[in-house]
Amino acid sequence: MENIRNIAIIAHVDHGKTTLVDALLRQSHTYLNKDVVGQEMIMDSNELERERGITIFSKNASVQYGETKINIIDTPGHADFGGEVERVLNMADGCLLLIDAKEGPMPQTRFVLKKALEMGHKIIVVVNKIDKSGARPEFALEATLELFLELGAGDHSLDFPVIYASGRDGKAGLEPDLAKMENIDPLFDAIIKHIPSPIADAIKPLQILVTSIAPDDFKGRIAIGRVYNGTIKNGQEIIHINRQGLHKKCKITSLMTFLGLGKLEAAEVKAGDICAISGIEDITIGETIADAENPEALPLINIEEPTVKMTFIVNDSPRAGTEGEFSTTRQIRQRLFKELETDVSLRVEENDKNQWIVSGRGELHLAILIERLRREGFEFQVSRPQVIIREINGQRMTPYEKVFIEVPEIYQGVVMEKMGSKKGEIKELRNANGVAFLEFIIPTRGLFGYRNEFLTDTKGLGIINTIFFQYMLDVGNWSEKDNGSLIASETGETRLYGLKNVQDQGTMFFGPGQEVYAGQVVGQSSRPNDLRVNVCKEKQLSNMRAKGEKNREHFDVPKIMGLEDALEYISDDEYVEVTPKNIRIRKIHLKEVDAKRAEREASGVKFDY
């Protein structure tokens, strides 16, 4: 155990966490698979992570530095993936806290750091990107100390060691001078010196807490966790203790430890190390693997509850079944419930209409799930995101977010106006070097659809970050969207003539030559009410031609709606149709007469048909 260090790397999105891990892997001469040698970001193995430039899924790696084995856990930096952060921190004994030398600590850093301090982990502060133009390492360090004090850190945590680094160059040192740095070794030395070896007892009965599940085509479910006590051997009989406290005897069929980015078969793994185990069919995250003769369960992992939900529905549009490989109720149900095995912060409930209410930590959390299912070949529909309302002490409570905004001063006014209209309450305002820093408390519902508005209002120069605050009284009196939708009245292919005739009514989502169906949303109306339009209308040909006709031909560039744009846009009477090839917005009731009938029935008016 003296030669083992378990560390988690935590940081805000885009502060260089994954780049630094790459430097640690490469400079320790860790064996890398040939398919990752040429990659720029080794740890970002998921396609979505590379596209978005953020870490979504936690990963394990291991390096050997001298006689010490260092297990590295790469954690997500976004609060929507807090479930991943909370459970993987259970495997660590200390953390590397990465801070951007120019920006200083950011809101998501606050969220993850708070969790680490609550667990009593030793923190090493790494001021990264000192090679960046405009780097302010002294400012970053001072702001980090203020953050520690704000989070109530004790004397043990406040006495943190500091390492300066350039992850891109693979260099680190004790001073913020890149010229004096040679390699990443000072960071390795700090880890060995300051991060404690695991507190465990190899003599006590076996106890392993499962913190991750990985699928394997040959070995089945692989449980990943830390050996808290005892020693586990390949082929050993163990007791699986589930969340209900039930005991079940199982036999280990494969035991592995981590080497680099891969796994290596092992005869035994001792207390303090991290291992991967197969042979337990129904094991899930948070459960215990215990000694067969003296089984004792470890405490279950405490995960914060979801705050946002949406309904998943089988696709019943006119295009249903034409673009996806998996579109049936059985296939979607099976996939959603399978996701619960690896995502502890997700909830899935099935209602009597064969629909699934899926709850997560935020819009991004659910949007990533939808995108992953889409890329796997699934076809389905989702409803508008809604906040999860709770009844607390007889009062209706709704989730609130703490919002941190950084914008040039000239956009400060429009941001404050918009946040006020969405029932946001300003808590802090300060200006420095022409930049305004604002902090708000706002209902989660008020943030739905605001991110795109924010980017438009600030000309793309603003930065907005949010973390969950707490449940508070619902302010109520919410207004719906200011604009209705433009809805296709006919099924067919969009035509330039038809699009030009209706583009004055609002913003179009389609260009010419694209297939649409009646009831599909093809644009945003400039008026509050919905409007049915014929975008498939063709010009009647004749032998007559008006003078200068071609000069009047003009069609505005359509607004392309991606998945997150569509989720932010839709109303309660609309669905987002998700397929591997397309993202479409549609009305729940495709025919106008059905929509009016449903509206009247919802208002309590009864008719005899």
TITIFI-847165 format. One record per residue (C-alpha): z negated, x, y; residue in one letter; residue number from 1. Coordinates in Angstrom, 1 decimal. Layout:
N
PT      pz      px      py  type  seq
PT       Z       X       Y     A  NUM
...
//
This chain:
609
PT      pz      px      py  type  seq
PT     0.0     0.0     0.0     M    1
PT    -0.6     2.9     2.3     E    2
PT     3.2     3.7     2.2     N    3
PT     4.3     0.2     3.0     I    4
PT     4.9    -1.4     6.5     R    5
PT     6.0    -5.0     7.0     N    6
PT     7.4    -5.7    10.4     I    7
PT     9.1    -8.6    12.1     A    8
PT    11.4    -8.0    15.1     I    9
PT    11.1   -10.7    17.7     I   10
PT    13.0   -11.1    21.0     A   11
PT    14.9   -13.5    23.3     H   12
PT    18.5   -14.3    22.5     V   13
PT    20.8   -11.5    23.3     D   14
PT    18.2    -8.8    24.0     H   15
PT    19.6    -6.5    21.4     G   16
PT    17.4    -7.3    18.4     K   17
PT    20.2    -7.3    15.8     T   18
PT    21.8    -4.2    17.3     T   19
PT    18.5    -2.3    17.1     L   20
PT    18.0    -3.3    13.4     V   21
PT    21.5    -1.9    12.7     D   22
PT    20.5     1.4    14.2     A   23
PT    17.4     1.5    12.1     L   24
PT    19.4     0.8     9.0     L   25
PT    22.1     3.4     9.7     R   26
PT    19.9     6.2    10.8     Q   27
PT    17.6     5.9     7.9     S   28
PT    20.7     6.5     5.7     H   29
PT    20.1     3.3     3.9     T   30
PT    22.7     2.4     1.4     Y   31
PT    25.0    -0.3     2.9     L   32
PT    27.6    -2.3     0.9     N   33
PT    31.2    -1.3     1.7     K   34
PT    31.9    -4.8     3.1     D   35
PT    29.3    -4.3     5.9     V   36
PT    29.9    -0.7     6.8     V   37
PT    32.5    -1.5     9.4     G   38
PT    30.7    -4.5    10.9     Q   39
PT    29.4    -4.3    14.4     E   40
PT    26.3    -6.5    13.6     M   41
PT    25.2    -5.8    10.0     I   42
PT    22.3    -8.3    10.1     M   43
PT    24.4   -11.2    11.5     D   44
PT    26.0   -12.0     8.2     S   45
PT    26.6   -15.7     8.9     N   46
PT    29.9   -16.6    10.6     E   47
PT    28.2   -19.0    13.0     L   48
PT    25.8   -16.2    14.1     E   49
PT    28.7   -13.8    14.9     R   50
PT    30.5   -16.5    16.9     E   51
PT    27.5   -17.5    18.9     R   52
PT    25.9   -14.0    19.2     G   53
PT    22.5   -15.3    18.1     I   54
PT    20.3   -15.0    15.0     T   55
PT    19.9   -18.3    13.3     I   56
PT    18.6   -17.4     9.8     F   57
PT    15.9   -14.9     9.1     S   58
PT    16.9   -12.0     6.9     K   59
PT    15.1    -9.2     5.0     N   60
PT    16.0    -5.6     4.9     A   61
PT    14.2    -2.4     3.8     S   62
PT    14.5     1.2     4.8     V   63
PT    12.8     4.3     3.5     Q   64
PT    11.6     6.7     6.2     Y   65
PT    10.0     9.8     4.6     G   66
PT     7.5     8.5     2.1     E   67
PT     7.1     5.1     3.8     T   68
PT     8.9     1.9     2.9     K   69
PT     9.5    -0.3     5.9     I   70
PT    10.3    -3.9     5.2     N   71
PT    12.2    -5.4     8.2     I   72
PT    12.3    -9.1     8.9     I   73
PT    14.9   -10.2    11.5     D   74
PT    13.8   -13.4    13.1     T   75
PT    15.6   -16.0    15.2     P   76
PT    15.1   -15.9    18.9     G   77
PT    15.7   -19.6    19.8     H   78
PT    12.9   -22.1    19.8     A   79
PT    15.0   -24.7    17.9     D   80
PT    14.6   -22.4    14.9     F   81
PT    10.9   -22.0    15.2     G   82
PT    10.4   -23.1    11.6     G   83
PT    12.1   -19.9    10.5     E   84
PT     9.9   -17.8    12.8     V   85
PT     6.7   -19.4    11.8     E   86
PT     7.1   -18.8     8.1     R   87
PT     8.6   -15.3     8.1     V   88
PT     5.8   -14.1    10.4     L   89
PT     3.5   -14.7     7.4     N   90
PT     5.2   -11.8     5.6     M   91
PT     4.6    -9.3     8.5     A   92
PT     1.6    -7.2     9.5     D   93
PT     3.0    -6.3    12.9     G   94
PT     5.9    -6.9    15.2     C   95
PT     8.4    -5.1    17.4     L   96
PT     8.7    -7.1    20.6     L   97
PT    12.1    -6.3    22.3     L   98
PT    12.3    -6.8    26.0     I   99
PT    15.5    -6.4    28.0     D  100
PT    15.0    -3.6    30.6     A  101
PT    16.8    -5.6    33.3     K  102
PT    15.7    -9.2    32.6     E  103
PT    12.2    -8.6    31.3     G  104
PT    10.5   -11.1    28.9     P  105
PT    12.2   -14.5    28.7     M  106
PT    11.0   -18.0    27.7     P  107
PT    11.9   -17.8    24.0     Q  108
PT    10.1   -14.5    23.9     T  109
PT     7.0   -16.4    25.0     R  110
PT     7.3   -18.9    22.1     F  111
PT     7.6   -16.3    19.3     V  112
PT     5.1   -13.9    20.8     L  113
PT     2.5   -16.7    21.0     K  114
PT     2.9   -17.3    17.3     K  115
PT     2.5   -13.6    16.5     A  116
PT    -0.6   -13.2    18.7     L  117
PT    -2.1   -16.3    17.0     E  118
PT    -1.7   -14.5    13.7     M  119
PT    -3.4   -11.4    15.1     G  120
PT    -0.3    -9.1    14.5     H  121
PT    -0.2    -5.7    16.2     K  122
PT     2.6    -5.6    18.7     I  123
PT     4.8    -2.6    19.6     I  124
PT     6.7    -3.3    22.9     V  125
PT    10.3    -1.9    22.8     V  126
PT    11.9    -1.9    26.3     V  127
PT    15.6    -2.0    25.2     N  128
PT    18.9    -1.6    26.9     K  129
PT    17.7     1.1    29.4     I  130
PT    21.3     2.2    29.6     D  131
PT    22.2    -1.1    31.1     K  132
PT    23.4    -1.3    34.7     S  133
PT    20.6    -2.4    36.9     G  134
PT    17.9    -1.7    34.3     A  135
PT    14.3    -2.0    35.6     R  136
PT    12.0    -0.7    32.8     P  137
PT     8.9    -0.6    35.1     E  138
PT     9.5    -4.2    36.1     F  139
PT    10.1    -5.3    32.5     A  140
PT     6.9    -3.6    31.3     L  141
PT     4.8    -5.2    34.1     E  142
PT     6.2    -8.6    33.4     A  143
PT     5.4    -8.1    29.7     T  144
PT     1.8    -7.3    30.5     L  145
PT     1.6   -10.5    32.6     E  146
PT     3.0   -12.5    29.7     L  147
PT     0.4   -11.1    27.3     F  148
PT    -2.4   -12.0    29.8     L  149
PT    -0.9   -15.5    30.3     E  150
PT    -0.9   -16.1    26.5     L  151
PT    -4.6   -15.1    26.3     G  152
PT    -4.1   -11.8    24.4     A  153
PT    -7.3   -10.0    23.5     G  154
PT    -8.1    -6.3    24.2     D  155
PT    -6.6    -5.3    20.8     H  156
PT    -3.3    -6.9    21.7     S  157
PT    -3.2    -5.7    25.3     L  158
PT    -3.5    -2.1    24.3     D  159
PT     0.1    -2.1    23.0     F  160
PT     2.2     1.0    22.5     P  161
PT     5.6     1.2    24.4     V  162
PT     8.9     2.6    23.2     I  163
PT    12.0     2.8    25.4     Y  164
PT    15.3     2.4    23.6     A  165
PT    19.0     2.0    23.8     S  166
PT    19.9     0.0    20.6     G  167
PT    23.6     0.3    21.2     R  168
PT    23.4     4.2    21.3     D  169
PT    20.8     4.3    18.5     G  170
PT    18.3     6.2    20.6     K  171
PT    14.6     5.8    21.4     A  172
PT    11.8     7.7    23.2     G  173
PT     8.4     7.6    24.9     L  174
PT     9.9     7.8    28.4     E  175
PT    12.7     5.7    30.0     P  176
PT    15.1     8.7    30.2     D  177
PT    18.2     8.4    28.0     L  178
PT    19.0    12.1    28.5     A  179
PT    15.8    13.1    26.7     K  180
PT    16.5    10.8    23.7     M  181
PT    18.1    12.1    20.5     E  182
PT    17.8     9.5    17.9     N  183
PT    15.8     6.4    16.8     I  184
PT    13.0     8.5    15.1     D  185
PT    10.4     7.9    17.8     P  186
PT    10.5     4.2    16.9     L  187
PT    10.0     4.9    13.2     F  188
PT     7.1     7.1    14.1     D  189
PT     5.5     4.4    16.2     A  190
PT     5.9     1.9    13.4     I  191
PT     4.1     4.2    10.9     I  192
PT     1.4     5.1    13.4     K  193
PT     0.5     1.7    15.0     H  194
PT     1.5    -1.0    12.4     I  195
PT    -1.2    -1.3     9.8     P  196
PT    -0.5    -1.1     6.1     S  197
PT    -0.8    -4.5     4.3     P  198
PT    -4.3    -5.8     3.7     I  199
PT    -4.2    -6.6     0.0     A  200
PT    -5.9    -5.9    -3.3     D  201
PT    -3.9    -4.9    -6.4     A  202
PT    -7.0    -5.6    -8.6     I  203
PT    -7.4    -9.2    -7.7     K  204
PT    -5.5   -12.0    -9.5     P  205
PT    -1.9   -12.4    -8.5     L  206
PT    -1.1   -14.5    -5.3     Q  207
PT     2.4   -14.7    -3.7     I  208
PT     3.2   -17.1    -0.8     L  209
PT     6.9   -18.2    -0.9     V  210
PT     8.4   -18.0     2.6     T  211
PT    12.2   -18.2     1.9     S  212
PT    14.5   -19.6    -0.8     I  213
PT    17.9   -18.1    -1.6     A  214
PT    20.5   -19.6    -3.9     P  215
PT    22.2   -17.5    -6.6     D  216
PT    25.1   -18.6    -8.8     D  217
PT    23.7   -16.6   -11.8     F  218
PT    20.0   -16.5   -11.3     K  219
PT    19.4   -19.9    -9.8     G  220
PT    16.8   -20.4    -7.1     R  221
PT    15.4   -17.1    -5.8     I  222
PT    11.9   -17.3    -4.2     A  223
PT    11.2   -14.6    -1.6     I  224
PT     7.7   -13.9    -0.5     G  225
PT     4.9   -11.3     0.0     R  226
PT     2.5   -10.3    -2.7     V  227
PT    -0.9   -10.9    -1.1     Y  228
PT    -2.9    -9.8    -4.1     N  229
PT    -2.4    -8.4    -7.6     G  230
PT     0.7    -7.1    -9.3     T  231
PT     3.7    -9.0   -10.6     I  232
PT     5.8    -7.8   -13.5     K  233
PT     9.2    -8.8   -14.7     N  234
PT     9.0   -11.3   -17.6     G  235
PT     5.4   -12.2   -16.7     Q  236
PT     4.0   -15.7   -17.2     E  237
PT     2.7   -17.2   -13.9     I  238
PT     1.4   -20.5   -12.5     I  239
PT     3.5   -22.3    -9.8     H  240
PT     1.2   -24.3    -7.5     I  241
PT     3.2   -26.8    -5.5     N  242
PT     2.4   -28.5    -2.2     R  243
PT     0.5   -31.3    -4.0     Q  244
PT    -1.7   -28.8    -5.8     G  245
PT    -0.2   -29.4    -9.2     L  246
PT    -0.1   -26.4   -11.6     H  247
PT     2.9   -25.5   -13.7     K  248
PT     3.3   -22.6   -16.1     K  249
PT     6.6   -20.6   -15.7     C  250
PT     8.1   -17.3   -16.8     K  251
PT     9.7   -14.7   -14.4     I  252
PT    13.3   -14.1   -15.5     T  253
PT    14.2   -11.7   -12.7     S  254
PT    12.0    -9.6   -10.3     L  255
PT    13.6    -7.7    -7.4     M  256
PT    12.6    -5.8    -4.3     T  257
PT    14.7    -5.1    -1.2     F  258
PT    16.8    -1.9    -0.7     L  259
PT    18.8    -1.8     2.5     G  260
PT    20.4    -5.2     2.8     L  261
PT    20.5    -5.9    -0.9     G  262
PT    18.1    -6.5    -3.8     K  263
PT    17.2    -4.1    -6.6     L  264
PT    15.8    -5.1   -10.0     E  265
PT    12.2    -3.9   -10.4     A  266
PT     9.8    -3.6   -13.3     A  267
PT     6.8    -4.5   -11.2     E  268
PT     5.9    -5.1    -7.5     V  269
PT     2.4    -4.4    -6.2     K  270
PT     0.3    -6.1    -3.6     A  271
PT     1.5    -5.7     0.0     G  272
PT     5.2    -5.5    -0.8     D  273
PT     7.9    -8.2    -0.4     I  274
PT     9.8    -9.4    -3.5     C  275
PT    12.4   -11.9    -4.8     A  276
PT    11.7   -13.9    -7.9     I  277
PT    13.8   -16.1   -10.1     S  278
PT    12.8   -18.3   -13.0     G  279
PT    11.0   -21.1   -11.2     I  280
PT    13.4   -24.1   -10.9     E  281
PT    11.7   -26.4    -8.4     D  282
PT     9.8   -24.0    -6.2     I  283
PT    10.0   -24.6    -2.4     T  284
PT     8.9   -22.8     0.8     I  285
PT     5.1   -22.6     1.4     G  286
PT     4.1   -22.9    -2.2     E  287
PT     2.1   -20.3    -4.2     T  288
PT     2.9   -18.2    -7.3     I  289
PT    -0.4   -17.4    -8.9     A  290
PT    -2.0   -15.6   -11.9     D  291
PT    -1.7   -17.5   -15.2     A  292
PT    -5.4   -17.1   -16.0     E  293
PT    -7.0   -17.4   -12.5     N  294
PT    -4.6   -19.5   -10.4     P  295
PT    -5.7   -19.8    -6.7     E  296
PT    -3.5   -21.4    -4.1     A  297
PT    -2.8   -19.7    -0.7     L  298
PT    -3.0   -21.9     2.5     P  299
PT     0.2   -23.9     3.2     L  300
PT     2.3   -22.8     6.1     I  301
PT     1.7   -24.9     9.2     N  302
PT     5.0   -26.0    10.7     I  303
PT     5.4   -27.9    14.0     E  304
PT     6.8   -31.4    13.7     E  305
PT    10.5   -32.3    14.7     P  306
PT    11.1   -33.8    18.1     T  307
PT    14.7   -35.0    17.9     V  308
PT    16.5   -37.2    15.4     K  309
PT    20.0   -38.5    14.7     M  310
PT    21.5   -40.7    12.0     T  311
PT    24.1   -39.4     9.5     F  312
PT    26.5   -42.0     8.2     I  313
PT    29.4   -41.9     5.7     V  314
PT    32.7   -41.8     7.5     N  315
PT    34.3   -45.3     7.6     D  316
PT    36.9   -44.6    10.3     S  317
PT    40.7   -45.2     9.7     P  318
PT    40.9   -41.4     9.0     R  319
PT    38.1   -41.5     6.4     A  320
PT    38.7   -39.3     3.3     G  321
PT    41.9   -37.6     4.7     T  322
PT    40.4   -34.3     6.0     E  323
PT    37.2   -33.5     4.1     G  324
PT    36.5   -32.4     0.6     E  325
PT    33.1   -34.1     0.3     F  326
PT    32.8   -37.5     1.9     S  327
PT    31.0   -39.8    -0.5     T  328
PT    27.4   -41.1    -0.2     T  329
PT    26.3   -39.1    -3.3     R  330
PT    27.7   -35.8    -2.0     Q  331
PT    26.3   -36.1     1.5     I  332
PT    22.8   -37.3     0.2     R  333
PT    22.7   -34.4    -2.2     Q  334
PT    23.6   -31.8     0.4     R  335
PT    21.2   -33.1     3.0     L  336
PT    18.2   -33.1     0.6     F  337
PT    19.2   -29.7    -0.6     K  338
PT    18.9   -28.4     3.0     E  339
PT    15.2   -29.3     2.9     L  340
PT    14.6   -26.6     0.3     E  341
PT    15.4   -23.9     2.8     T  342
PT    14.7   -25.4     6.2     D  343
PT    11.0   -26.4     6.5     V  344
PT    11.3   -27.8    10.0     S  345
PT    13.9   -30.4     9.0     L  346
PT    13.1   -34.0     7.8     R  347
PT    15.5   -36.3     6.0     V  348
PT    14.8   -40.0     5.4     E  349
PT    17.2   -42.5     3.8     E  350
PT    17.3   -46.2     4.9     N  351
PT    18.4   -49.3     3.1     D  352
PT    21.9   -49.0     4.7     K  353
PT    22.8   -45.7     2.9     N  354
PT    22.2   -43.9     6.1     Q  355
PT    20.1   -40.8     6.7     W  356
PT    17.8   -40.2     9.6     I  357
PT    17.7   -36.4    10.1     V  358
PT    15.0   -35.0    12.3     S  359
PT    14.9   -31.4    13.7     G  360
PT    13.4   -29.2    16.4     R  361
PT    16.1   -29.8    19.0     G  362
PT    19.7   -30.6    19.7     E  363
PT    20.9   -27.0    18.8     L  364
PT    19.0   -27.1    15.5     H  365
PT    20.8   -30.3    14.4     L  366
PT    24.1   -29.2    15.9     A  367
PT    24.0   -26.0    13.8     I  368
PT    23.3   -28.1    10.6     L  369
PT    26.3   -30.3    11.4     I  370
PT    28.6   -27.4    12.0     E  371
PT    27.5   -25.7     8.7     R  372
PT    28.2   -28.9     6.7     L  373
PT    31.5   -29.3     8.5     R  374
PT    32.6   -25.8     7.5     R  375
PT    31.6   -26.4     3.9     E  376
PT    34.1   -29.2     3.7     G  377
PT    31.9   -32.3     4.4     F  378
PT    33.1   -35.3     6.3     E  379
PT    30.7   -37.8     7.9     F  380
PT    29.6   -39.5    11.2     Q  381
PT    26.5   -38.9    13.3     V  382
PT    24.9   -41.1    16.0     S  383
PT    23.5   -40.2    19.4     R  384
PT    20.5   -37.8    19.3     P  385
PT    17.2   -39.6    20.1     Q  386
PT    13.7   -38.3    20.7     V  387
PT    11.0   -39.0    18.2     I  388
PT     8.4   -41.4    19.8     I  389
PT     4.9   -41.3    18.5     R  390
PT     2.0   -43.7    18.8     E  391
PT    -1.1   -41.7    19.8     I  392
PT    -4.4   -43.5    20.6     N  393
PT    -2.5   -46.7    21.0     G  394
PT    -0.1   -45.2    23.6     Q  395
PT     3.6   -44.6    23.3     R  396
PT     4.1   -40.8    23.6     M  397
PT     7.4   -38.9    23.9     T  398
PT     8.1   -35.1    23.6     P  399
PT     8.3   -33.0    26.8     Y  400
PT     9.9   -29.6    27.3     E  401
PT     9.0   -26.7    29.5     K  402
PT    12.2   -25.6    31.2     V  403
PT    12.8   -22.2    32.7     F  404
PT    15.8   -21.9    35.1     I  405
PT    17.2   -18.8    36.8     E  406
PT    20.0   -19.5    39.4     V  407
PT    21.4   -17.9    42.5     P  408
PT    19.6   -19.4    45.5     E  409
PT    22.6   -21.3    46.8     I  410
PT    22.5   -23.6    43.7     Y  411
PT    18.7   -24.1    43.8     Q  412
PT    19.1   -27.5    45.7     G  413
PT    21.5   -29.1    43.3     V  414
PT    19.4   -28.0    40.3     V  415
PT    16.2   -29.5    41.8     M  416
PT    18.0   -32.7    42.6     E  417
PT    19.4   -33.1    39.1     K  418
PT    16.1   -32.2    37.4     M  419
PT    14.3   -34.7    39.6     G  420
PT    16.8   -37.5    38.7     S  421
PT    16.0   -36.8    35.0     K  422
PT    12.3   -37.2    35.7     K  423
PT    11.5   -33.5    35.7     G  424
PT     8.4   -32.3    37.5     E  425
PT     8.6   -28.8    39.1     I  426
PT     5.7   -26.5    38.3     K  427
PT     6.7   -23.2    39.8     E  428
PT     9.3   -21.9    42.3     L  429
PT     9.8   -18.3    43.4     R  430
PT    12.6   -16.4    44.9     N  431
PT    13.4   -12.7    44.5     A  432
PT    16.6   -10.7    45.5     N  433
PT    18.6   -13.9    46.1     G  434
PT    17.7   -15.4    42.7     V  435
PT    15.6   -18.6    42.3     A  436
PT    13.2   -18.9    39.4     F  437
PT    12.2   -22.5    38.6     L  438
PT     9.9   -24.0    36.0     E  439
PT     9.9   -27.7    35.2     F  440
PT     8.1   -30.1    32.8     I  441
PT    10.6   -32.7    31.7     I  442
PT    10.9   -35.3    29.0     P  443
PT    13.1   -34.1    26.1     T  444
PT    15.3   -37.1    26.5     R  445
PT    16.1   -36.1    30.1     G  446
PT    17.7   -32.9    28.9     L  447
PT    20.2   -34.6    26.7     F  448
PT    23.6   -33.8    28.0     G  449
PT    22.4   -31.7    30.9     Y  450
PT    23.4   -28.2    29.7     R  451
PT    27.1   -28.8    30.5     N  452
PT    26.2   -30.3    33.8     E  453
PT    24.0   -27.3    34.6     F  454
PT    26.8   -24.8    33.9     L  455
PT    29.2   -26.8    36.1     T  456
PT    26.7   -27.2    38.9     D  457
PT    25.9   -23.4    38.9     T  458
PT    29.5   -22.3    38.4     K  459
PT    28.4   -20.6    35.1     G  460
PT    25.9   -18.3    36.9     L  461
PT    22.7   -20.1    35.9     G  462
PT    20.4   -19.4    32.9     I  463
PT    18.4   -22.3    31.4     I  464
PT    15.9   -22.0    28.6     N  465
PT    13.6   -24.6    27.1     T  466
PT    10.6   -24.6    24.7     I  467
PT     8.6   -27.6    23.4     F  468
PT     5.6   -28.4    25.6     F  469
PT     3.6   -31.3    24.2     Q  470
PT     3.7   -35.1    23.6     Y  471
PT     3.0   -37.1    26.8     M  472
PT     3.3   -40.7    28.0     L  473
PT     6.8   -42.0    28.1     D  474
PT     7.9   -42.6    31.7     V  475
PT    10.4   -45.3    30.6     G  476
PT    12.9   -46.8    32.9     N  477
PT    15.8   -44.7    31.6     W  478
PT    19.3   -45.3    33.0     S  479
PT    22.3   -45.0    30.7     E  480
PT    25.4   -42.9    31.4     K  481
PT    27.0   -43.3    34.8     D  482
PT    30.5   -43.4    33.2     N  483
PT    32.0   -45.4    30.5     G  484
PT    34.7   -44.4    28.0     S  485
PT    38.4   -44.7    27.8     L  486
PT    39.2   -46.2    24.4     I  487
PT    42.5   -46.1    22.6     A  488
PT    43.9   -49.7    22.2     S  489
PT    46.5   -48.7    19.6     E  490
PT    46.8   -46.4    16.6     T  491
PT    49.5   -43.8    16.8     G  492
PT    50.5   -40.5    18.4     E  493
PT    49.6   -39.9    22.0     T  494
PT    52.6   -39.8    24.4     R  495
PT    52.9   -38.0    27.7     L  496
PT    54.1   -41.2    29.4     Y  497
PT    51.1   -43.2    28.2     G  498
PT    48.7   -40.4    29.1     L  499
PT    50.1   -40.0    32.6     K  500
PT    49.8   -43.8    33.2     N  501
PT    46.0   -43.8    32.5     V  502
PT    44.9   -40.3    33.6     Q  503
PT    43.9   -41.7    37.0     D  504
PT    41.3   -43.8    35.3     Q  505
PT    39.2   -40.8    34.3     G  506
PT    39.1   -37.5    32.4     T  507
PT    41.3   -37.3    29.3     M  508
PT    40.2   -35.6    26.1     F  509
PT    43.7   -35.4    24.5     F  510
PT    47.1   -34.0    25.3     G  511
PT    50.4   -35.4    24.1     P  512
PT    51.4   -35.3    20.4     G  513
PT    48.0   -35.9    18.9     Q  514
PT    47.0   -38.7    16.4     E  515
PT    44.5   -41.3    17.6     V  516
PT    43.4   -44.7    16.2     Y  517
PT    42.4   -47.9    17.9     A  518
PT    38.8   -47.7    18.9     G  519
PT    38.7   -43.9    19.3     Q  520
PT    37.4   -42.5    22.6     V  521
PT    40.2   -40.6    24.3     V  522
PT    38.6   -39.9    27.6     G  523
PT    35.7   -40.5    30.0     Q  524
PT    36.2   -43.4    32.5     S  525
PT    35.6   -42.9    36.2     S  526
PT    33.8   -46.3    36.2     R  527
PT    30.6   -47.4    34.5     P  528
PT    32.3   -49.7    32.1     N  529
PT    34.5   -48.9    29.1     D  530
PT    38.2   -49.4    29.4     L  531
PT    40.8   -49.9    26.7     R  532
PT    44.0   -48.0    27.4     V  533
PT    47.3   -47.4    25.6     N  534
PT    47.9   -43.7    25.4     V  535
PT    50.6   -44.1    22.7     C  536
PT    52.9   -46.0    25.1     K  537
PT    56.4   -44.6    25.2     E  538
PT    58.9   -44.8    28.1     K  539
PT    61.7   -47.2    27.6     Q  540
PT    65.0   -45.3    27.6     L  541
PT    67.9   -46.5    29.8     S  542
PT    71.0   -45.1    31.4     N  543
PT    69.4   -45.4    34.8     M  544
PT    67.6   -42.3    36.2     R  545
PT    65.6   -42.3    39.4     A  546
PT    66.3   -39.6    41.9     K  547
PT    63.6   -36.8    41.8     G  548
PT    61.9   -38.3    38.8     E  549
PT    61.2   -34.9    37.2     K  550
PT    59.3   -33.7    40.3     N  551
PT    56.7   -36.4    39.8     R  552
PT    55.9   -35.4    36.2     E  553
PT    52.4   -34.1    36.1     H  554
PT    49.6   -34.3    33.6     F  555
PT    46.2   -32.8    34.1     D  556
PT    44.8   -30.4    31.5     V  557
PT    42.6   -32.4    29.1     P  558
PT    39.0   -31.6    28.5     K  559
PT    38.5   -30.3    24.9     I  560
PT    35.4   -31.8    23.4     M  561
PT    33.6   -29.5    20.9     G  562
PT    30.8   -30.6    18.6     L  563
PT    27.9   -30.1    21.1     E  564
PT    30.0   -31.6    23.9     D  565
PT    30.6   -34.7    21.8     A  566
PT    26.9   -35.0    20.8     L  567
PT    25.9   -34.8    24.5     E  568
PT    28.5   -37.3    25.6     Y  569
PT    28.2   -40.2    23.2     I  570
PT    26.3   -43.5    24.0     S  571
PT    24.3   -45.6    21.6     D  572
PT    27.4   -47.6    20.7     D  573
PT    29.4   -44.5    19.7     E  574
PT    29.6   -42.1    16.8     Y  575
PT    30.8   -38.6    16.5     V  576
PT    33.2   -38.3    13.5     E  577
PT    32.9   -34.8    12.0     V  578
PT    35.5   -33.4     9.6     T  579
PT    36.5   -29.8     8.7     P  580
PT    39.6   -30.2    10.9     K  581
PT    38.5   -32.4    13.8     N  582
PT    35.7   -33.6    16.0     I  583
PT    36.3   -37.2    17.2     R  584
PT    34.4   -39.7    19.3     I  585
PT    34.7   -43.3    18.3     R  586
PT    33.2   -46.7    19.0     K  587
PT    30.9   -48.0    16.3     I  588
PT    32.8   -51.3    16.5     H  589
PT    36.5   -50.3    16.7     L  590
PT    37.8   -53.8    17.7     K  591
PT    36.9   -55.1    21.1     E  592
PT    36.1   -58.6    19.7     V  593
PT    33.6   -57.0    17.2     D  594
PT    32.0   -55.0    20.0     A  595
PT    31.5   -58.1    22.1     K  596
PT    30.1   -60.1    19.2     R  597
PT    27.6   -57.4    18.4     A  598
PT    26.6   -57.2    22.0     E  599
PT    25.9   -60.9    22.2     R  600
PT    24.0   -61.0    18.9     E  601
PT    21.9   -58.1    20.2     A  602
PT    21.0   -60.1    23.3     S  603
PT    19.8   -63.0    21.2     G  604
PT    22.7   -65.3    21.8     V  605
PT    23.7   -67.3    18.6     K  606
PT    27.1   -68.7    17.8     F  607
PT    28.4   -71.0    15.1     D  608
PT    31.6   -69.5    13.6     Y  609
//
